[in-house]
Amino acid sequence: MIIAVSACLLGEKCKYNGSNNYHERLAEFVKGHQVVPLCPEVLGGLPVPREPAEIVGGVVRCRNGTSVDAAFRTGAAAALEKVKAAGAELVILQSRSPSCGVGMIYDGSFSGNLTAGDGIFAALLKQNGIPLIDVAELNK
């Protein structure tokens, strides 16, 4: 099976603050599979580290109000093309992210509160009928 994965979950230091979200259970889960690491935000041209961003009124913005929406959407489209080109059968994404969150994302208040919704990349995957799960599903 070919599985695309948020690169931060594999230990790549591409998280907004320059760290990663290494997930040991995920690393075990993908053993023996072809893995395609992706970071839509980096693919969209955003630097590491970068200002944290959340979806505010449908637009991805930094805390100071600066829109980074175009970079998020460009990166999501590039990541989608990589998923398609690889023939990925499943995509496993980082929880709560404005790119990769599945079902729940930060609410745009930069206070750690969550709301129902999908990140930009997760929504694009759903629109294209590509199976995806939140990495938290592996803990169940």
N, C-alpha and C positions, 0 to 999 in steps of 0.2 A: 504494500500500500504506500502511496505517496501522500505525505502529510505536510502541509504548510503550517508554520508555527511563528508566532510573534518572536522575533529574534531575542528580545530581552529575556524571555523565558528559558532560553538556551544558554544564558550567561553572557550574551553580547552586551557590552556597555553602551547601549543606545537609548536608555531611559532619559527623560528630560533632564534629570539631575546628574547625568553622567554615570549612573550606576546601572544595575540590571535587576531583573526579577527572577533569577534562576529558580527553577521549580523542579525539585528532585523527582517527584512522582511523574512529571511530564517526561523527564529525561529517560526514566525507566520505560514509560509507555511507548516512546517512539523507537526504542532499540529494535533493530532488525527491519526498520522501515526506512524508505528514502525520505529525508527531511529537507524541506525548503524553508530556510529562515528568512523572515521578512520584517522590516520596520518601515511601515508606510510613512512615518514622519521623516525619517532620514531619506527615504526615496523621494519625498517631496522637497528635499533641499534644506531641511531644517538642521541646524547644528546640534552637536552634543558637547556640552550641556546646552539647554535652551530654557526659556521661560516656561513655566507650567501653563497649560492651556485647558480650557473647558468649553463645552458648547453652550453658548449664551444666545437664546432666541434663535436657534438654528444656525448660528455662525460660530466658528471656532475662534476664540479670542484668548489673549493673554490676560492676566489679572489687571494690567493697566489699560485694557480696552483695545489694544492693538489687534487687528484681525490677522490671523494666520490661516484663515479658511482656505485660501487658494492653495497654499502649500499642502495642507491636509488632504484636499480633494485631488490634487495632482499626484501626491504620494499614494493615495488609495487606488487611483486608476492604474498607476504603475505596478502596485502590489497585485492588483487583480490580474493584470496581464501576466505577471510571473506565475501566479497560481494556475492560470489557464495553460500557459506554455508548458508548465511542469506536469500537467495532468493531475494535479492534486485532487484527491478524493475526499479529503477532510482538511479543515483549517481550525487550528486551536489558537485562541487569542487571549491576550492579557485582560484581566477583569478591569472594569470601570473606566478604561481609557477612552479619551475622546476620539481615538482612531479605532481601537480594537474592542471596546466594551460590548458585550453581548447581553442585551436585556436590561442592564443597569449601568448607568454612567453617572459621573459627578454632575450635579445640578446647575453648574454655571455660577455658583455663589462663591467658589473657592474656599468653602468652609468644611469640606469633607462630606457634605450631605449628598445622598444618592437619589436618583429619580429613574423611573422607567424610561428606557430608550437604548439606542444602539450608537456606537461610535461610527464615524464616517466610513471606515473600511468595512466594518461589520455589516452596516446597512447595504453597502454596495455588493458584498458577497451574497446577502439575502436576495437582493434584487436580481442577481444573476443565477439564483438557484443552486449555489454552492454550499454544501453542508459545512456547518461551523459550530463550534462549541466554545464556551468560556472555559478556561483552564480550571476553574473551580469545580467543574463537573467531574474532573478526575479524582477529586477528593471524596466523592459520594460513593 
